[in-house]
Amino acid sequence: MKYVVVSGGVISGIGKGVLASSTGMLFKTLGLKVTSIKIDPYMNIDAGTMSPLEHGECFVLDDGGETDLDLGNYERYLKVTLTKDHNITTGKIYSHVISRERKGDYLGKTVQIVPHLTNAIQDWIERVARIPVDDTGLEPDICIIELGGTVGDIESAPFVEALRQFQFRVGKENFALIHVSLVPVIHGEQKTKPTQAAIKDLRSLGLTPDMIACRCTEALDEPTINKIAMFCHVGPDQVVNVYDVKSTYHIPLLLLEQKMMDYLHKRLQLGDIQLAAEDRQRGEQLLEKWTSMTKNFEASDKLVKIALVGKYTNLKDSYLSVIKALEHSSMKCRTHLEILWVEASDLEPESQEVDKAKFHEAWNKVSTADGILVPGGFGSRGTEGMILAAKWARESNVPYLGICLGLQIATIEFARNVMGLKNGNSAEFFPDLAEEDQVVVYMPEIDKEKMGGTMRLGLRPTFFQDSTEWSKIKKLYGDKASILERHRHRYEINPKLVSELEDKGLVFVGKDETNERCEIFELKNHDYFVATQYHPEYTSKVLDPSRPFVGLIAAAAGIMDPVLAGEYEFHGKADF
């Protein structure tokens, strides 16, 4: 097993996740099997109870693990299926060590950070790195480990020490470190001092970088590269320049151009790994397809504007998987994507009293968009604005995609304005809501007391109903009888109202294995009015976009029929 650690210095949020994902993708183009681990040095057990406005999106895995959003990056780039154990947090590690101490596993010793906690971290990494994560079902060859935060932070100190020890445990030829650092441009001059200081801190902790990935708004000058190499004690071929490009999907090709893999191939002695001819061929096809995909991005000429009506729009990372699924789908459909960010509460009439300019600006975006998307969320804030956006889409025949809360919102709107249930609402927003007005209800099996890890989580089946041959979403899924998608919710559509809703034209084309829980609805006689209780964005891949999102982009661009016919592809043959 080869291990590549990606750490960061100077500032956080510098793009370590994209660099780690891109590096892993390049290893895959060599025919190698790749896995990823993310280390998050916070005390939370997982990301499930953290605010999207503070931490960004909570990403959900097949096994129901609620994790850091970077695991979504890994899955999207590498087309792998990770587990909750691939996200290591301080909370998990301390909980594990304390549990062992309570059992008496340490034989009466004084339990300390070194060696007990650091050994637990190393053991965890070695165990998880060997879990098969791709469709081969085989043990990976390479494990990419991203260390969250910034080297030097007190929170990450135990992990840095564990990795220092780990390099000797696995051997020099099996361990490489890529350090991501910022090179700011001040008054036109590229400044190297922050990177020099970051590398000095890294070395003082016992870790020596094999490569330095320099993040900069512009391409680095050769003198800058040589200066970083000289003062950071590396060769110029060990300094890679990750400057701003058109999209993050160009980063792997940017790294390839700078011969990053040539150095890592020698450093990790990858020639010793025996690869079958079909593995090499699969890698070559991946690179060819990825290159074709980036050309699709560059060649896009048709503009599609999607209004994203949400409640966490102040931090775009709150909807990272949604953004990526839209990007994947727009590249698939060869369209240029423009996301119109709409704070849902700005659509509510009473907001005129607060800020009329925001009210009119929000409605201008919604009314001029080619498609409308209402993503997931929690709480009542902004929900009336979302309901109005869904009403606009339904009545104006504008393509609409609702996800989780977006499904519940659109159902409430339909119940109010088509069924005549004027006071229809959700028990989430009004716990004392009269039973006859509950369009959305609390799922009976959910724990109402404990918040962490108690929702309906992970990969679950959805079965398409009979007599839905007309359904666009079913056709997008390839006319399959059932599908598997990831869930994260506590509330559901009231089963008692389903038959009446369907009589009025809102058809629940997909249900769970009990045939009671509503998973997908679709409005008849509409260009595209679809919503899912599950989160399709979690399974969208760069080269294999989420079907509901492809449907939204295709409908918004007016190309639904050719997309359904398989005429839009990245390379060689239709992806689905």
N, C-alpha and C positions, 0 to 999 in steps of 0.2 A: 504494500500500500504506500502510495506517495501522498504527501500532505503539502498543500500550498496555503499558507496563512496570509490573509490580507488585513493589514492594520492601517490606522489613520493617525495623522498628526496635524497640528496647527488648529484646525477647527473640526467640529462634527458636521455631519450632513454633507460631506465632501464628495460623495459618490462611490464609497467603497462597495456598496451592494451591486451597482452596475458593473464596476470593474471586476468584482469577484465572479459575477454571472458571465461576463464577456470572456474572462479567462477560462472558465469552465467550458464554455461553448467552443472555444478554440481547441481545448484538449479533446473534445468530442469530434472535431473535424479530423483529428488524427486517428480516429477509430477507437479511442479509449472510452471506458465507462466511467462516468463522473458522478459524484455526489457532493452535497454541500451541508455545512453546519454553520449556524449563526450563534454567536455568543453575545448575549445581552446582559451587561453588568448591572441590572436593576434588581431590587429585592422582590418584585412581583414574581409569583410562580409562573404566570403567563400574561399575555396582553389582553385577556378577556375582559378585565374590569377597568381598563385604562381609557381615558377620554380620547376620542379621535382628534379633538382640537389640541391635545397636548402631545400625543404620541403618533398621530397618523392612524391609518387604517389597521384594524385587527384582521389578519389573514387567517382563514380557516382551512384546515387540511382534511384529507379523506377520513382520518381517524378521529376527527372532531377537535384536534388540537387548535387552540387559539394562539396565534404566534405573531411574531414581528413581521412587518410587511416585506422585509427582504427575502423571506422564504418564498413569497410570491414571485419575486424577481428570479430566483433560482429555478423554480418550477417552469416559469414562462420561457426562459432562455434555454434550459437544459432538457425540457420535456421529461421531467422526472416526477415521481410522486413521493414526497417526503413524509416523515412522521413527526409527531409532537416532540420526540426525543432529539430531533435534529435542531431544535431551538433550545439552547442551554441558557438558563438564567441563574443569577446569584441565588434567587429564591429556591429554585429547584435543587441546586447543588448543596446549599446549607440544609435544606429539608432532608435530602438524601443522607448526608453525613450525620445529622442529629438523629435521624431514625436508626441508623446503624449503631450509633453510640448507645441509644436506649436499649437496643437488643443485646448489647454486650459484645459487639463484633470486634471492638478494638482491644479486647483482652486486658482491661484495666489500665490502659495507657492514657496519658493526658492528651486529649484530642486537640490538635492545633491546625492552624492554616497550612503550615508546612510541617510534616509531609501529608497529613490526612486529607485536607481539602484539595491540595494541588494534585495528589494522587487520584482522588475521586474524579477530578476534571479530566485527567489524562485517560483514565479507564473508560470514562463516558465517551470521550472522543473515539478511542479505538474500537469500542463496541458498536457505536452508531455508524461509524464510517464503513463498516462491513455489511450493513443492511442493503440488500438489493433494492434499487429505486427505479429502474427503468424496465422496459418491456422484455429485456433479455432474461430477467430473473437471476442474473449472475452478480457476484460480488464486484463492487466498483474497483477501478484501478487507481483513481485519483480522488482525493477528498479536498475540497476547497473549504477553508475555515475562515469566516469573517469575524474579526474581533470588533464588536460594537464600541461606540464612544471614541475617545481620544486617548492614545497612549500617554500615561502620566496621571490620568484621573485616578483618584483614590479607589473608586469603585472597581476599576479594572485590574488593580494590582495583583490579586490572586491569580487571575487568568493569565496575565503576562508572565508571572513566575512559573505557572504550570506549563506554558508554552516554551519557556526557556529550558525547563527540564525535559520537555517532550522531544526537543530536537536531538537530545542525546539518547533518549529512549529508543527512537526509531532509526537513528543514524543520519549522518549528514547528507547522504545521497538520496534520502527519502523525505527531506524537509527543506522547503524554500519559503522565504518571506518576501512579500511585496508590500512596501509601505507607500500609502497614498498621502501626498502632501500638497499643500497649496502654494502656488507661486503667484502672488498678487502683482498687478501692474499698477504702479504708482507714477503718475505724470509721464506715462509712456515707457517707463523703465521696469523691466522684469526683475523682481526682487527675490533673491535666493536665501536671504538670512533666515526667514521662518522655516524653510526646509532644512537648512543646516542645523538649526536649534532642535528641530523635531528628531532628526537622525541622531544627534548627540544624546538626547533624552532616551531614545530607543536603545542605543548602544550601552548607556549606563545601566540599563535594566537587564543586560545580558543577551539582547537580540540584535543580530546583524542583518540588515536588509540585503537580499540578493538582487532585488530590483526596486527602483524608486519610480513610482507613477506620479508625475507632476500634473496636477490639475491647474489649468490656466484658461483664461478667456480667449487666449490667442495661441498660435503655434509658437513654441519656444525657439529663440535664436540659438544658433550653434554655440556662441560664447556662453550663453546661459547654461546650456546642457553640460558643456565642459567644466564650467565653474562648479556646478552641483556635483558632478562626478569627482572632481579633485578634492573638494572640501568634505564630501561625504564618503570618501574612500571606496568608490566603486568605479568601474569602467564606463565610458560613455554609452556602450551598448547595453548597460544595465539601467539607463535612465530612459523611461518612456514618457512621451508627451501626450497627455489626455486633454486636449483642448476642446473648446465648445464646437460641436458639429450640429448638423441639421436635426438629427434625432439620436437617441441613445442606441438605436439599432445599428448605427454606423460604428460604434465603439469597437466591436470585435474586428472589423475590417481595418480600423485605424491602428489597432495593436498589431495586427498581422503585417501591415505595411512596414512597421518599425522592427520587424523580425523578433518580436517578443518570444515567440515559440521556439525560435532557433536557440536562444540562450537557455530557456527552461528545458528544452530537450536534452541539451548537454548537461545542465546542472543536475537534473533528476535522473539522468541515465535512462531515458525512456526507451532507448533502443534495446534494453534488456527485456522489455515486456513483449511477450510473444502475442502477435495479433493474427487472426485469421484473415483471409483475403476479403471475406464479406464484411468484416469489421472496418477495414480500410476503405472499402467501397462505400459503406454507409457514411463514413466520415466525409469522403469526397462529395457525396451527394448532398450532405447537410450544408457544406460550404457553398456549393453551387446554388442550392435553393435559397440560402440566406442572402447571397449576393443578388439573386433575382428579386427577392423581396425588397431589398433596399432600393433597387431600380424602380420597382413599383411605386415606392414612396416618392422617389424623385420625379417620376413621370406623371404623377397625379395632376390632372388639370381641372377636374370637376370638383367644385367646392360644395361640401355638405356641412351645414351648420346644425349642431345639436345643442339644444338648451338643456343643461343639466340643472334641474331644480332640486336643490338640497338644503340642508340645514347646517352643514359644516364647511361651507364654501370658503371661509376665511383661511383654512389650511387645506390646500389642494390635495395633499398626501392622504387626507381622510378618505378620498375616493380613488386611491392609486390604481387598484385593480380594475375599477370601472373605466378609468382613463385609458389604461393599457388595452382593455378589451375593445374599446372604441377604436384605438389606434390600429390594433391587429385587424379589425374588421374593415376599416377604411383602406388599409393597404391591400387587403384581399380584394376589395371592390374597386381598387385603383381610383380612389377619390382622395381629395385633400380635406382633412378634418379641421373644423373650427368649433371648439367647445365654447358655448355662451354660458358663463357662470351666473346662475340666478339664485340669490338667497330667497328661500321660499317665503319667509315672513314679509319680504318687500312686495309680494303680490297681493297681500291682504288689504282690502279697502281702508281699514283703520290706520294703515301705515301712512296714508296720505297726511294725517294729522302730524306725523313725526317728520316725514321727509317725502314731499311730493315728487321731487326729482328722482329719488330711488324707485318710487312706485312706478312712474312712467317709463323709466329706463328698463326696469324688470319686465314690464308688460310688452315693451317694444321688442325685447329679446325673444320672449315666448311667442309673440304673434308673428315674428319674421323668421323663426327657426324652421328648418326643414324636417326636424324631428324633435321629440321631447322625451327626456329620460328622467324618471324619478327613482333615485336609488334608496338603499336601506337607511335606517336611522332609528333612534329611540326618543321617546317623549313627545309631548304635544306641540312644542314650539314649531311654528311654520306649517303645520299640517293643513290648515285651511287654505293657505297659499298653494300647497301641492294639490289639493282637491280642485281648486280653480284651474290649475294648469292641466290636470287630467280632463276636466270638463271641456276646456278649449280644444284639446287634442281630439276628443271624441266627437264633438259637434262640428269641428272644422276639417275633419278627415285628415288630420296631421298624424304621421306615424308616431306611435307611443310605445315605450317600453318601461314597465314598472318592475322594480326588483324588491322583493320582501315587503317593506313598508309601502313601496310603490304599487304593489298589487293590492294591499289593503286599502290604500288611499283611493285608488281608482274604483274599487268595489263599493266603497262608501259613497263616492260621487254618483255612481250608477244607481245605487239603492235610493239615494235621495231624489235624484232628478228624473229617473225613468220609472222606478218602482213606486215612487211616491212616499217613501219612508223618510219624511222630512227631518226627523230628529236622529236619523241613523248616524252612528259613530262607532268608536272603538272603546272597548273596556280598558285599553291601555291608557287612553287619554282621560277617561272619566270612569273610575272604578265603580262608582255608584249609579252608572247609567242603567236605565230601566231595561229589563231583559228583552222586551220586544223591540228595542232600538239598538241592540248590540249586533252590529254587522260583523265586527271583529271581536273574538272572545279569547280569553286566556286558555291555553291548552291544558287539559285536565291533568296530564302526567308531570307537569313542570313544577319544580320546587320553588315556592314563592318566598322562601326565607333566605336561602343561600344564593348569591349572585354568580360566583365564579364557576364556570364550567357546567352550569345547570340548564342551559338552553337546549333546544333540539339542534344537535351539532353533527357535522360531518356528512359523509357520502351516504345518500339514501336513494331508493328507486322512485321513479315516477312512471306511471302506466298511462299510455294514451287510451282514451275511451273509444268505444265503438261509434260508428257513424260520424267520424271526424275527418273524412277524406278531404274535405274542403280546407282543412286547417293549414295555414302557411307555416306555422311553427313546427307542425309535425313533419311537413315536407322538408323543412330546413334540417331537421334531425335525421333525414334519410328514410322517412316513413317507418321508423323503428317502432316496435310494440312497446318498448320501455327504454328509459334512459337512467343514468346515474349522475346526480349533481350534488353539490355541497350545500348544506343548510346552516342557518344560524338565526333562530327566532324563538320567541316565547308565545306569540299570538297567532291565531289562524282565522280564516273566514268561518263564520257561524254556519255549521252544517245544516241547520234548520232553514236557512234562507236560500240554499243552493238551487233547489228546483224552481223557485219563483224567479230568481235571477236568470236562470237559463231560459225560462219561458219568455223572458223579455229580450233575449238575444246575447247575454253575456255568458258564454259557454265555458265551463271548466273542462277543457279538453284533456287535462292531465291530472291524475289523482294518485294518492299513495297506495300502498299495498292493501289497506283496509277498504279502499274505494270510498272513503269518507272525507279525508283531508284533501283540500284543494291545493294543487301544486302549480297549475298553469291555467290562465284563462285567456280567451281570445274572443274578440267582438266580431260577430258576423257582419258582412257588408261594410267593411272598413279596410282601407289600404293596409294598415298594420296597427292593430291595437292589441298588444300582447303584454302579459305580466306573469311573473314567476314568483312563487313563494320562496324558492331556493335562490342562491346567489350564483348565477352562471359565470360571473366575472372571475370567480376563483379558479375555474378550470380552463380559462382561455389561455392559449399558447401563442407565441409569436407566429409560428408557421401552421397553427391549427386553431383559428379563432372560434370564440364562443358563438354557437348558432343563433341565439336570440339577438345578440349584438349585430351579427352579420345581417339578420333580417331587418333591424332598425336602419342600418346604413343603406342597405339595398333599397328599402322602401323609400327612404328619404332622397335617394339619388334617382329613383324611378327606374331601377334595373332589377327588380325582383325576379322577373321571369328568366332572364339569362343567368342570374346567379343560381336559381333553382335548377337550371339545366346544366350547371357545372361549367359554364363558360369562363368563369373568373378563377384563375389559379396562379400560383407562384411559379411552378415549374413542372413540366412533364405531363402531369395529369391532374385532374381535379382532386383537391384535398378531401372533399366529402361530397 
